[in-house]
Structures are given as C-alpha cells and as structure tokens.
Amino acid sequence: MSGDYYAYDDEMESPCELSSDTGHSLKYFLQVYVHSLICIIGFVGNTLVILTYAFYKRTKSMTDVYLLNVAIADVLFVVALPLIIYSEQSGWALGDWSCKLLRGVYSINLYSGMLLLACISLDRYLAIVQARRSFRFRSSMLVYSYIICAVVWLSALVLTLPTFIFYQRYKDSEIINTTFFVFPAMVSSSPYSTEEPRKPQEDKQICFFRFNDNNTAKRIKLLVPSSQVAVGFCVPLLVMGICYSSVVFTLLQAKNFERHKALRVVLTVVLVFIACHLPYNAALLYDIIYMFSLTDCSHYKNTQLLLIITESLAYLHCCLNPLLYAFIGVKFRNHFRKVVEDLWCLGKSYVGARRTSRITSEVYLSSRRSVDSSGNENGTSFTM
C-alpha cells in the first residue's frame, strides 16, 4: 500500500494527499501567473463595460440589463479570486468569516454569470426568431429584465448556501483526531500496513467543507458539485443550444448580406463557451462519479491535476465575455470609444492649466449630450 494516506484501522477510510511536487508547482504557477493575468484582464474589460453603461449608454433593452449584470458578476468574480489565492497562501489569516465570505462570493458569481448568459441567448432568440411577436413585448418589458436578474442572483445565493453553512477554517492537523468525512476521494486503509501514516502539516490552516456526520457529508459533497455541473453548465448549455440553433436556422433563411457576420458571432459565442467550460465540467463530473469509490491515490492525484488545469481554462471565459457580448456591438463600441477619449482628455486636464480643464469639461458634457440624444431607444449592444 502507498504511504499517501492515513492508516488508522480496518473500518476507517482515509484521504489521499495532493502533495506531489508536480501538483504543487503547477497549482502555484497557475495561481500566481495565469490566474493573476486573467484577473487583471477580466477586471479591466468588465469595468470598462460597467463604466460605459453607467455614464454613456443607458440600459435600453433586456440584453443591455443582462450584459451589465454579467459584467458585475465577472468583476466580483475576478476580485474574489485573488483574495482567495492570497488567503490560501497566508493560511486564511482573517479567520472563519473570510473563508465563508470569499468562497461564497466566488460561488454566487459563478452561478449568476452562467445563468445570465442563458438569459442573453433567450433574449436573442426572441429578438431574431420571434422578432414580430416579441417586439412590443420586449420594448415594454424592460422592467421585468431587472426582476429576472434579481431572480438569477437570488437563485445563485440559494445554490451557494451549503458553502456558507459548511465551509470552515481549521488546521489540517485536526483531521487526524476527527471522524468527520472531510475529503472526497478515499483509499482503503489496511490494518496490515507496516508503514507509518503520513501526517499533514501541523499548523497549516485550510478552508474546506467540514461536517458533523458522514451522512450529511456525503449528501452535501455530492450535491454541491452536481449542482455546479447541472445548473452552472448543463442548463445554460441546453438553453444556449436550443436558442442559438433556432437563431442560426432563421439567419440561414434570411437574405441579408449581414447574416454571415451574425452567424460567425453566434457560432463564436457557443464554441468559446463549450471550449472554456466543457473540459472542467467533464472532469468535475468524472470526479463526482468516482468520489466515494475506493481507488488508488495516483488516480485521485491525476484527477485533481486535471481539475486544476481545466479550472483555469474556465476562468478565462470572464475575460472573453466583454469581447463576445458587449464590444461586438457597433453602438457599444462607439460609446466605449467616447469613454476612452474622455478619460484621455480628463487625464490631460489634470496636467494642464485651468483653462484646459474647463475646455475638457465642456467637450465631455457636449459629447454626453450628443451620445444620449442620438441613441435609438430600442437599440441593443449585442448587434447581430
């Protein structure tokens, strides 16, 4: 038997350790370099989307409301992620509340972002496939888009309740003296093993699930990742597949020369979504299936390495959302161009004299008036 587990008695099952040099080095590289780059790009791109909607382009359609909420979810996500990484490296020094709050915020924005993408695909279906029937409905139902977004955020909060309830900060040395089911992947321990059990680092603080009994542990540890795969991937993928398939079929029948561009947009949105999220969710589903199976530690370690790599690919999607959904629209790009120009002018005004500052302010205000007065009330930033 391998020494990568704790051997207590013939009735105990014990967790594998992911402590190999390869796994640790890979995780450290992804967190420090790849995740940091994703967070910086995602924060800049989505913040610009929020600023554009806040100061230049009013939310005039249901898609605009969804895009704004997607950008907010992605910003909160890329803010929570580096805080989680830092807390892991520092042993969750801020205490139990940081463990629950950061993990909870991370999960809420994961669910809400994915569900909002499904809402966008449904709105595009109504706008293109059911254009005549839904025109009056969509133009008069803007207020209901806020209600839909509120329902999405509330649903994400409900799905995250197990994280808020069962995540705790504790020393991994406490695992030795507990009978709680803590880790998912297990190996059978042999009472005949002559090797000394490997003990975890005594003072390392971790933030993970902790339960009072094994029955609750097994239910929650199956429910949480299963919900993530079902609600966070399968449901959005199903909605996007149905809606965008109908959109593609409708566009193929149209004789507008712009249809080829619209088809490329739709296919790009779907393919990028699948490329970013399918590998991670497939690996997560595989981990769920073999979660409580007696298996070799090498098998468990390989699965965890696969999850680490594919999870980074899934994070990349938050950087691509502004490009796929917001900046692809001509009207949105025009508003965004005004953001860049005005920020440049305002930056120069701090260096120049007061006269330059007054001129910049006048240019800023006049540009705001021209943008607000020229926009079509029924326009949308997601132009296809």
N, C-alpha and C positions, 0 to 999 in steps of 0.2 A: 504493500500500500504506500501511496505517496505521503510525504510529510506536510502537504499543503492544506491540512485541515486540522481540527481539534478532535482528538480521540478521548472520549470520556467513558462511555460504557456501551453495551450492546444495544441499548434502546435509544441512544441519542443520535441524532443526525447533526452534522456539523458543516459549517460553511467553508467554501473554498476562499482563498485569498488571492486577490489580483495584485500581487506584489512583485511581479517579474520586472526586470529592468526594461524590457521592451514595452510592456504596457504602461509603466510609469513614465518613461521617456516620451512615448507617443502622446499620452494624455497631457503631459506638461507642455510639449511643443504645440499641440492644438490649442490649449487654453491660452498660452502666453502670446503666441504669434497669430494663428489663424483666427481664433475667436476674437482677439483684440481688433484685428483688421476688419472682421465682419461687423463688430460693434461700432467702430468708427464710421465706416461707410454707411451702415444702416441708420445710424443716428443722424448723420448729415443729410442723407437723402430724404428720410421721412420727416425730419424737422423742417426742411425746405417745403415739403408738401403741406405741412400744417401752417407754416407762415403764409404760404400762398393763399390758402383758404381763409386764413384769419384776417388778412389785410388787403387782399386783392380780388380774390374770386369768391363770391358768396356761394353757398351751397344751394344750387338751383334745381337739382334733380336728386332722385333717390340714390343714384350711383355716387354723386358727389358726397352725400352723407356717409355712405358706406366707405368710400375711399378715405375720408377724413378719419373715420374710426379705425380703419386698418392702419393708417399711419400712426395714430395714437397708440394702438396696441403694439406695433413694431418698435416705437420709441421706448415704451415702458419695458418691452422685452430686452432690447439691447442695453438698457440702463441696469436692469436687474441682473443680467448675465455676468458682467464683470464684477459686480458686488458679490455674487455667489462664488465666483472663482477666487476673489480675494478672501472671502470668509473661509473657504475651504483651506486655503494656504495658511491662514492665521489661526486655524482651529476654532472658528466661529466665536471669536473673542467677544462679540457683542451680546452673546447669550442666546437663550432659547427663543426669544421673540424674533431675532434676526433669522434664525433657522426657519421658523414657520412663515414669517412675512415674505422673505425673499423667494423661498420655494413656492409659496402660494401665488405671489405676483407673477412669477415665471409661468406657472401653470395656467393662470387666468388668461394671460395674454396669448399663450399658445392656443388655447381653445377658441377664444374670441376672434383672433386673427384668421383662423382657418374657417370658422363658420361665416365670417363676414365675406370671405372670398366666394363662398357658396351663394350668399345673398347677391353679390355682384353678378354672378353668372345668371341667376334667376331674373334679375332686372334687365340684363342684356337680352335674355330670351323674350321678355315682354316687349322690349323696345324694338326688336327686329322681327321676330317671328309673329308676334301678336301686335304689330305696330298700330293698326287701325282700331282694334278693340281696346287697347290699353292706353291710347293717347290721353284721353280725358281722365282716365283712372290715375295714371302716373303723374299728370300735371297737378291734380287736386289732392294727391295722397302723399305729398312731401312730408307732412307732419307725422304720418304713420311710419315713415322710414326711421324717425327718431325712436318711435316705440319699438320697432323691430330691433334696432341696435341695443336698446335697453334690455330687451328680452335676451338677446345674444350675450350681453355682459352678465346678466343675472344667471343665465344657464351655465356660463363658464365658471361663475362663482360657486354654484351648486356642485358642479363636477369637481371643483378643487377642494371641497370641504374635507375629504379624507386627508389631504395634505396638511391642512390647518390643524386637524384634530390629532393625527397620529405621528406627524414628524416631530422629532425631539432631538435636542443636542445632548450628547452624552459621550463618555470616554469609551473607546472601543475595548479597553481592558475590562469593562463591566460585562462584556459578552461572556467572559469566562464563568462568571458567577450567576448567570441568568438562565432560566429555562424558556425564555421568550423566543419565539420564532422571529429572527431578525433578518436573515439573508435569504434570498430566493433559491439560488442554486445550491444543491446539497450533494454530499457524497456519503456513502455509508461508512460508519466508523467500525473498525474491527476490534473486538476485545482481545484479539491475539496479537495486535500490533506491538512490536518491540520498540518503535520509535517514540521519542518524546514528543508530545504535542507542541506545535508551534504557537506561541503566544503572540497576540498583537502588540503593537507599541503601547506602552502603559499609559502615556499621557496624551495620546492623540485624541482630539475631540472630533466627532463626526456628527453629521446631520442626516438622519435617516429614519425610516419607519421604526416604531417600537410599540409593542403590544403587550397586553396582559395575559393573553392566552393564544394558543396555537390556532384555534378555530377562527378567531377574528383575524389573525394574521394571514391565514391562507385565503380567506374571503377577500380582504382588502387588497392583498398583494396580487390577486387575480383581477379584481375589479378595476383598480387604477390603470394599469397598462392596457387592459382590454377596452376601457372607456376611451383611452387616448387613441388607440388604433381605430375603434369604431366611429366615435364622434369627431375626433381630430383629424381623421384621414378618410375613412371609407365613406362617411356621409357626404363631406364636401366633394370627394371624387365622384360619387354617384350623381349628385346634383349637377356638378360641372359637366360630366359626361353626357347626361340627358339634355341639358340646356344648350351646350355648345354644339352637340350633334345636330340639334334642330336648327341652330343658327347657321351652321355650315351648309346644311341642306337648303335652307332658304336663300343663302347667298349664292349658291351654285345655280339656282334658278333665276337669279337677278341678272340683268344685262348691263348693269352699271359697271363702268371700267374700273371703279374703285374697289370692286368686290375682291380682286386678287390681294390687295393690301389688307382688306378686312379679314380674309381667310388666313393670311400669314399671322395676323395678330392673334386670332383665335387659336390657331394651332400652336403658336409660340407659348401662349398662356398655359394651355393644357400640358404641353410637353415639358415645360420648365417645372410646373407643379409636380408632375409624375417623377421627373428626374431627381428633384430635390427630396421628395418625401417618401417615394416608394421604397428605396433601399432601407431607410431607417425603420419604417413601419413593418417591412418584411422581416427584418432582423428582430424587431421587438415582438412580432407575432411568433416567430420561431422560439424566442426566449420564453414566451408565455406558455407555449405548448410543452416545453421541457423544464418548466420552472421547478416542479416538485419531483422530477424524476431523479432516481439515483444514477449519477453519471460521473464520469472521470473529470478530474479538475482541469485537465488540459482542454477538454471540450468546453467547459464553462469559461475558461480564460479566453479561448478563441472567440466565443460568442460575445463576451464583453468587449474585446478589442474591435469586433465588427460593429457593435453598437456605438462605440466611441467615434469611429471613423464616419459612419453614416449619419450620426447625430450632427456632426459638423457640416455635412452636406445639407441637412435640413435647415440649419441655421442660416445658410446662405440665401434662402428664399426671402428673408426680410430685407435684404439689400436689393433684391431684384423687383420687389413689389412696386416701388415708385416708378421704375422704368417700364414695367409691364402694364400698369394700370393708369398712372397719372401722367407721366411725361410723354406717353404715346399720343395723347390728345393734342391737336393743334392749338385749340383755345387755351388749354392749360399751359402749354409751352410759352405762349405769348404772355400770359400772366406771370409765369416764372421768370421770363426774360426781364420783365419790369422789376421783379424782386431783386435780381442781380444788379440791374442798372441803378436802382435807387439805393441799394446797400453800398454800391461803389461811390455814388455821389455823396451819401451821408457820411461815408468814411473819409472822403476828401474834405468835407466841410469841417471836420474836427481839426484838420491840419491848417486849413486856410483861414482867412480873416472872417469877420462877422458878415461882411457883405457877401462873401461866397456862401456863407451859411444860409443867409436869407434867400439867395437865389436858388439854392438847392432845395430849400423847403417849398418854395413856390413851384419848382419843377415837380417835386414829389406830390404836392397836392393836386396840381393840374393833371398829372398822369393818373392819379387815383380817380379823378372825376371822369376822365376820358374812358378809362377801363370800365368803370361802373356803368356809364351811360351807353357804352357800345355793346355790352354783352347781351346775348339773347337769353331771356328768362327760361326758355325751355332747353337751353344747351346743356351738354354734358361733357365732362373732361375725358371720358373714355370713348373717343370717336373711332368708329369702325367703318 
